[in-house]
């Protein structure tokens, strides 16, 4: 009996250590995310399986062009995936489909966005506050984003897209990332 008890105790210890490690990784390092909706097409499609990096957000803020997952500013129980367009303190100006970014004292830049899928012409301008990000979907004709509900607060950002698992034909690291 003593030998059998030790074997079960060994199995239980391995299970508990594995469970604790998985819980730590899921809570603080990375988490799965399944795309739902057309707002990021052609970059991401419904049912694609992604891994979201949460850890690096503790080391640096999101960069323009990165694809992030965040809580909806309108309903924090929902999660969205969008591309970072404007950073804190910048002014985002959209005229038709052209996006221009400016910051007080700096030159403005017009974004080259070969990834967008849009026909919609929008005219808006928004100056971002401290720790606010302007995000938009790549398929702007159907995307609900900062053009409509305003900027995303930094504390709503869950993480950045680190890896695409499915579909296997598109598997890769930092899919959709475009740094300007």
Backbone bond lengths (Angstrom), bond angles and torsions (degrees), N, CA, C in turn:
res aa  C-N    CA-C-N  psi(-1)  N-CA   C-N-CA  omega(-1)  CA-C   N-CA-C  phi
1 X - - - 1.451 - - 1.517 111.59 -
2 X 1.315 117.76 -39.03 1.456 120.68 -177.91 1.521 112.60 -61.41
3 X 1.322 117.08 -39.31 1.472 122.15 179.28 1.528 110.50 -65.16
4 X 1.322 116.85 -43.95 1.468 121.92 179.73 1.532 111.27 -63.62
5 X 1.333 117.33 -39.67 1.473 121.85 178.47 1.524 110.83 -63.02
6 X 1.330 116.06 -41.97 1.475 120.00 179.22 1.523 111.16 -64.22
7 X 1.327 117.50 -38.57 1.469 120.62 178.52 1.535 110.25 -63.25
8 X 1.330 117.14 -46.08 1.466 120.53 178.78 1.519 111.12 -64.07
9 X 1.324 117.09 -39.95 1.462 120.65 178.42 1.528 109.72 -63.24
10 X 1.325 118.06 -39.86 1.465 122.09 177.30 1.516 111.69 -62.95
11 X 1.326 116.37 -44.26 1.469 121.20 178.17 1.522 110.03 -63.48
12 X 1.314 117.13 -43.58 1.465 121.46 -179.88 1.534 110.85 -62.81
13 X 1.326 117.56 -41.72 1.473 120.66 178.92 1.524 110.81 -62.30
14 X 1.329 116.96 -44.41 1.474 120.47 178.39 1.524 109.75 -60.91
15 X 1.326 117.39 -44.71 1.462 121.44 178.80 1.530 111.14 -60.39
16 X 1.323 117.91 -46.86 1.463 121.53 -178.64 1.522 112.13 -64.79
17 X 1.312 117.78 -40.94 1.464 121.05 177.94 1.529 110.15 -65.58
18 X 1.320 116.95 -43.82 1.467 121.03 178.05 1.525 110.81 -61.73
19 X 1.319 116.52 -44.90 1.464 121.19 179.17 1.535 110.83 -61.70
20 X 1.332 117.67 -44.26 1.473 121.75 179.88 1.526 110.80 -63.13
21 X 1.323 117.33 -42.21 1.467 120.95 178.43 1.528 110.94 -64.15
22 X 1.334 116.40 -45.54 1.470 120.60 179.35 1.527 111.10 -62.25
23 X 1.312 116.90 -41.98 1.465 121.23 178.78 1.529 111.06 -63.37
24 X 1.330 116.75 -43.13 1.462 120.72 177.91 1.524 111.12 -61.48
25 X 1.326 117.08 -47.29 1.469 120.98 -179.68 1.520 110.11 -62.61
26 X 1.315 117.60 -45.95 1.475 121.89 -178.74 1.528 111.74 -63.87
27 X 1.333 117.72 -34.74 1.457 121.51 -176.58 1.517 112.99 -83.27
28 X 1.329 118.42 -39.28 1.456 121.10 -170.53 1.524 115.89 -116.66
29 X 1.313 119.13 -16.58 1.458 120.46 -172.08 1.524 112.45 -111.36
30 X 1.325 118.06 -56.64 1.462 121.58 -175.28 1.526 109.23 -153.73
31 X 1.338 114.38 156.44 1.451 118.83 176.76 1.517 109.79 -147.24
32 X 1.321 117.33 155.02 1.462 120.27 179.18 1.526 110.79 -77.10
33 X 1.324 115.54 154.68 1.460 121.70 176.53 1.516 107.35 -148.83
34 X 1.322 116.92 132.25 1.457 122.23 177.21 1.525 107.84 -109.51
35 X 1.330 116.23 125.10 1.463 121.91 -179.09 1.522 109.21 -67.85
36 X 1.345 115.18 136.33 1.451 121.11 178.02 1.518 107.88 -138.96
37 X 1.318 117.10 107.07 1.460 120.89 178.28 1.514 112.08 124.10
38 X 1.325 114.64 169.64 1.463 121.46 -173.23 1.525 113.68 -102.00
39 X 1.323 119.04 3.47 1.466 120.07 -172.03 1.521 114.59 -66.40
40 X 1.335 118.84 -19.99 1.464 120.94 -179.72 1.531 112.77 -110.82
41 X 1.354 117.45 10.91 1.464 118.96 176.72 1.521 108.92 -64.14
42 X 1.152 121.17 141.72 1.430 145.29 7.31 1.533 112.83 -85.49
43 X 1.303 118.30 -11.18 1.460 121.29 -177.02 1.523 111.47 -68.18
44 X 1.334 117.18 -48.42 1.469 122.75 179.31 1.521 108.85 -133.83
45 X 1.319 115.53 144.42 1.462 121.59 179.30 1.529 110.44 -121.63
46 X 1.323 115.96 160.80 1.456 121.71 177.96 1.529 110.73 -52.19
47 X 1.328 115.03 139.19 1.468 125.63 178.14 1.527 114.31 75.92
48 X 1.319 118.89 6.47 1.463 118.48 171.84 1.521 107.64 -73.56
49 X 1.324 115.66 140.85 1.457 122.66 -175.01 1.526 108.86 -103.94
50 X 1.343 116.27 119.58 1.458 122.19 -176.29 1.518 111.24 -119.25
51 X 1.335 116.09 159.18 1.458 121.90 170.22 1.522 106.34 -113.09
52 X 1.329 115.74 129.19 1.460 122.71 -177.51 1.529 109.34 -102.26
53 X 1.328 115.53 125.37 1.465 122.38 178.26 1.524 109.21 -83.28
54 X 1.319 116.85 114.97 1.465 121.89 177.63 1.520 112.19 -97.71
55 X 1.315 117.25 -28.32 1.458 122.77 -172.70 1.526 112.87 -64.91
56 X 1.321 117.80 -44.73 1.466 119.48 -175.30 1.525 112.94 -66.14
57 X 1.341 117.41 -18.71 1.472 119.11 176.45 1.528 111.75 -65.53
58 X 1.326 116.97 -19.80 1.471 120.41 175.84 1.524 111.31 -80.10
59 X 1.337 116.34 -15.29 1.460 121.17 -176.96 1.527 112.96 -101.75
60 X 1.342 116.51 -29.54 1.461 120.34 179.17 1.525 110.53 -157.67
61 X 1.324 115.17 158.98 1.459 120.90 178.28 1.524 110.31 -80.19
62 X 1.341 117.55 160.26 1.467 120.83 177.08 1.531 111.14 -61.04
63 X 1.321 115.37 149.47 1.460 122.48 178.93 1.526 110.10 -105.30
64 X 1.309 115.73 155.11 1.464 120.55 175.83 1.535 108.78 -60.25
65 X 1.304 116.14 133.63 1.456 121.24 179.39 1.514 113.99 97.81
66 X 1.330 118.04 -17.78 1.458 120.03 178.33 1.526 109.57 -75.41
67 X 1.319 115.43 149.48 1.459 121.59 176.40 1.521 107.04 -97.28
68 X 1.344 115.57 127.40 1.462 121.02 -175.62 1.528 110.64 -123.96
69 X 1.326 114.78 160.50 1.462 122.70 170.93 1.519 106.23 -114.35
70 X 1.332 116.38 136.13 1.465 121.09 -175.59 1.524 110.26 -149.91
71 X 1.329 114.78 163.39 1.463 120.91 174.28 1.527 108.09 -76.10
72 X 1.301 116.30 140.34 1.459 121.03 178.07 1.528 109.93 -63.54
73 X 1.336 118.01 129.78 1.468 119.62 176.05 1.529 112.98 -62.61
74 X 1.330 116.93 -25.35 1.459 120.93 179.48 1.520 112.75 -84.76
75 X 1.337 117.24 -29.99 1.458 122.35 -177.47 1.532 108.25 -149.79
76 X 1.334 118.28 89.89 1.467 121.63 -174.03 1.534 115.61 -60.54
77 X 1.321 118.58 -5.85 1.463 119.41 176.02 1.536 110.88 -84.64
78 X 1.330 117.58 -9.58 1.473 122.95 177.85 1.519 109.33 -102.43
79 X 1.327 116.13 150.84 1.458 121.30 179.41 1.519 109.76 -119.89
80 X 1.335 115.57 140.56 1.464 122.25 178.82 1.512 109.56 -121.31
81 X 1.332 114.98 157.90 1.456 122.68 171.86 1.516 106.84 -122.85
82 X 1.335 116.41 125.06 1.464 122.21 -178.33 1.527 109.13 -149.73
83 X 1.317 115.24 172.40 1.459 122.82 178.32 1.526 109.62 -99.77
84 X 1.342 116.71 137.50 1.465 121.67 176.52 1.529 108.36 -74.64
85 X 1.335 115.78 124.20 1.460 122.41 -179.85 1.528 110.42 -110.26
86 X 1.340 117.30 -49.45 1.464 121.89 -177.69 1.511 111.74 -117.51
87 X 1.329 115.51 142.89 1.467 122.94 -178.26 1.529 110.37 -106.88
88 X 1.335 117.49 163.83 1.470 120.69 -178.99 1.534 112.91 -50.77
89 X 1.341 114.98 134.42 1.458 121.57 177.32 1.515 114.71 85.17
90 X 1.323 118.73 -5.46 1.460 121.86 -179.06 1.524 110.48 -92.32
91 X 1.332 115.03 161.64 1.450 121.77 171.96 1.518 107.79 -111.27
92 X 1.326 115.85 125.59 1.461 122.36 179.12 1.523 107.04 -102.65
93 X 1.322 116.23 122.40 1.466 121.86 177.67 1.522 108.51 -118.27
94 X 1.327 115.92 127.00 1.460 120.63 178.56 1.514 107.79 -119.36
95 X 1.312 115.97 122.53 1.466 121.80 176.01 1.513 106.74 -128.21
96 X 1.321 115.42 115.32 1.462 122.82 -172.72 1.530 108.09 61.87
97 X 1.334 119.07 -113.10 1.464 119.65 177.71 1.529 111.14 -113.33
98 X 1.326 117.34 5.96 1.464 122.07 -178.47 1.529 110.13 -91.31
99 X 1.344 116.75 127.62 1.458 123.04 -179.61 1.521 108.95 -109.69
100 X 1.343 115.51 124.09 1.458 121.69 178.91 1.522 108.73 -119.13
101 X 1.324 115.53 136.70 1.460 122.45 -179.61 1.521 108.59 -115.98
102 X 1.325 116.51 133.51 1.466 119.93 175.88 1.524 109.27 -139.38
103 X 1.318 114.22 154.61 1.451 121.06 177.68 1.519 106.56 -137.73
104 X 1.303 116.44 139.99 1.457 121.49 -177.22 1.530 110.10 -50.00
105 X 1.335 116.03 124.94 1.459 121.17 178.32 1.515 114.55 86.37
106 X 1.332 119.06 -6.99 1.462 122.70 179.69 1.523 109.86 -112.30
107 X 1.329 115.55 163.72 1.459 120.79 173.15 1.524 108.67 -74.06
108 X 1.328 116.22 153.42 1.457 119.65 176.86 1.529 109.08 -86.93
109 X 1.331 114.63 155.10 1.460 120.30 175.81 1.524 108.22 -126.20
110 X 1.319 115.43 145.16 1.460 121.48 173.48 1.520 106.49 -104.39
111 X 1.320 115.87 125.78 1.460 120.12 -175.69 1.523 111.77 -73.05
112 X 1.322 115.38 136.38 1.455 122.31 169.87 1.519 105.50 -94.27
113 X 1.324 117.18 111.83 1.460 121.28 -172.79 1.530 111.48 -121.09
114 X 1.334 117.65 75.59 1.464 119.60 -178.19 1.526 113.21 -67.97
115 X 1.328 117.58 -14.01 1.464 122.54 -177.03 1.519 112.84 -84.65
116 X 1.352 119.38 -12.46 1.463 118.39 -174.05 1.526 111.42 -74.30
117 X 1.309 113.78 150.73 1.449 123.73 179.24 1.532 105.22 -128.16
118 X 1.330 116.81 92.29 1.466 118.10 -174.17 1.519 112.74 -153.84
119 X 1.293 114.03 153.58 1.458 123.67 171.15 1.526 109.48 -124.28
120 X 1.334 116.00 -17.41 1.457 122.70 -174.05 1.515 111.81 -69.48
121 X 1.305 115.44 135.03 1.462 121.45 176.30 1.521 107.77 -102.80
122 X 1.329 115.82 126.46 1.456 122.46 -177.01 1.518 108.82 -124.27
123 X 1.313 116.88 145.21 1.454 121.56 172.47 1.523 107.88 -129.10
124 X 1.324 115.51 113.96 1.458 120.45 179.25 1.523 109.31 -157.94
125 X 1.311 114.91 158.00 1.461 120.63 175.24 1.518 107.58 -143.23
126 X 1.339 115.64 136.87 1.460 120.34 -177.87 1.521 109.68 -145.48
127 X 1.333 116.78 127.58 1.465 121.51 173.45 1.525 107.45 -97.61
128 X 1.325 115.03 127.24 1.456 121.28 -175.29 1.515 111.36 -89.01
129 X 1.309 115.30 142.77 1.451 121.77 177.50 1.518 111.56 -87.49
130 X 1.304 115.10 -173.29 1.452 123.55 178.31 1.534 108.98 -62.42
131 X 1.316 116.62 126.22 1.471 122.89 178.01 1.532 113.16 64.38
132 X 1.344 117.26 32.42 1.463 122.09 174.82 1.530 109.40 -116.40
133 X 1.332 115.57 142.80 1.456 122.23 -178.66 1.519 109.54 -126.71
134 X 1.329 115.76 139.86 1.457 122.33 176.26 1.521 106.28 -99.10
135 X 1.340 117.40 123.15 1.461 122.20 -177.01 1.526 110.04 -124.75
136 X 1.332 115.21 148.78 1.460 120.41 176.07 1.520 109.13 -143.82
137 X 1.324 114.53 151.27 1.455 120.56 172.63 1.513 109.83 -78.87
138 X 1.321 117.06 155.39 1.461 120.99 178.72 1.523 111.67 -73.21
139 X 1.316 117.44 -28.02 1.467 122.73 177.31 1.528 106.91 -97.69
140 X 1.308 115.81 77.66 1.465 122.01 -168.15 1.522 114.02 -67.37
141 X 1.319 117.34 -17.97 1.466 119.51 178.01 1.528 112.02 -65.45
142 X 1.332 117.70 -28.40 1.466 120.88 -176.54 1.526 112.84 -119.55
143 X 1.315 117.84 1.06 1.466 120.75 -173.61 1.521 112.94 -84.19
144 X 1.320 114.98 128.90 1.466 121.59 168.61 1.520 105.09 -91.83
145 X 1.334 116.89 118.08 1.460 119.45 -172.51 1.525 110.95 -153.18
146 X 1.323 117.18 -162.49 1.470 122.14 -174.79 1.521 113.63 -60.41
147 X 1.313 118.08 -19.24 1.468 119.84 176.39 1.523 110.51 -64.43
148 X 1.342 116.54 -27.63 1.458 121.17 -175.01 1.523 113.62 -106.48
149 X 1.335 118.64 -41.03 1.459 120.26 -175.48 1.520 113.29 -115.73
150 X 1.314 117.93 10.24 1.455 120.70 173.31 1.521 114.14 88.32
151 X 1.328 114.92 -174.05 1.466 120.03 -175.12 1.532 112.80 -72.72
152 X 1.335 114.46 162.29 1.465 122.40 177.38 1.525 108.00 -99.08
153 X 1.332 118.27 124.28 1.465 120.40 175.38 1.531 110.70 -66.79
154 X 1.304 116.85 143.99 1.475 122.25 -177.76 1.532 111.81 -53.89
155 X 1.324 117.18 -38.42 1.467 119.29 -177.14 1.536 113.12 -73.09
156 X 1.335 119.36 -5.46 1.459 122.86 175.14 1.535 111.59 -89.07
157 X 1.329 116.85 -13.82 1.463 120.54 -176.72 1.530 109.43 -77.36
158 X 1.321 115.78 125.50 1.461 123.17 -178.50 1.523 110.44 -86.98
159 X 1.326 116.89 -45.30 1.460 120.32 -178.27 1.509 111.58 176.47
160 X 1.324 114.51 178.44 1.461 120.47 178.79 1.527 109.23 -108.81
161 X 1.320 116.22 152.98 1.457 120.17 -179.07 1.526 108.33 -68.61
162 X 1.331 114.94 121.42 1.459 121.21 -178.33 1.524 112.40 -101.00
163 X 1.333 116.38 -40.63 1.462 119.82 -171.38 1.521 110.29 -151.80
164 X 1.338 115.87 141.87 1.474 121.11 173.13 1.531 107.00 -107.94
165 X 1.360 116.14 119.80 1.457 121.69 178.45 1.518 112.24 -88.65
166 X 1.318 115.42 -44.45 1.461 120.08 -177.46 1.510 110.11 -128.31
167 X 1.310 117.28 142.71 1.445 128.18 3.13 1.537 111.54 -73.59
168 X 1.323 115.87 154.07 1.457 120.92 -177.36 1.528 112.40 -58.71
169 X 1.333 116.88 -32.48 1.469 120.75 -178.76 1.535 112.28 -67.00
170 X 1.350 117.84 -18.75 1.464 122.13 179.78 1.523 112.65 -113.82
171 X 1.338 117.60 11.16 1.456 121.58 -177.60 1.530 109.82 -56.94
172 X 1.350 116.14 136.91 1.454 118.97 178.11 1.514 113.50 175.17
173 X 1.328 114.25 167.37 1.463 122.49 -179.26 1.528 109.97 -87.68
174 X 1.326 116.87 142.23 1.473 127.02 -178.81 1.530 113.39 40.46
175 X 1.326 116.91 56.24 1.467 119.18 178.76 1.526 111.15 -65.02
176 X 1.308 116.42 141.41 1.458 121.40 176.06 1.520 114.93 82.45
177 X 1.335 118.02 -5.14 1.466 120.64 -176.30 1.522 110.17 -72.42
178 X 1.326 115.09 129.01 1.457 122.21 175.81 1.515 106.37 -136.58
179 X 1.306 117.33 113.71 1.472 120.77 179.06 1.518 107.71 -103.07
180 X 1.314 115.47 130.14 1.473 121.30 -177.93 1.510 111.37 -87.02
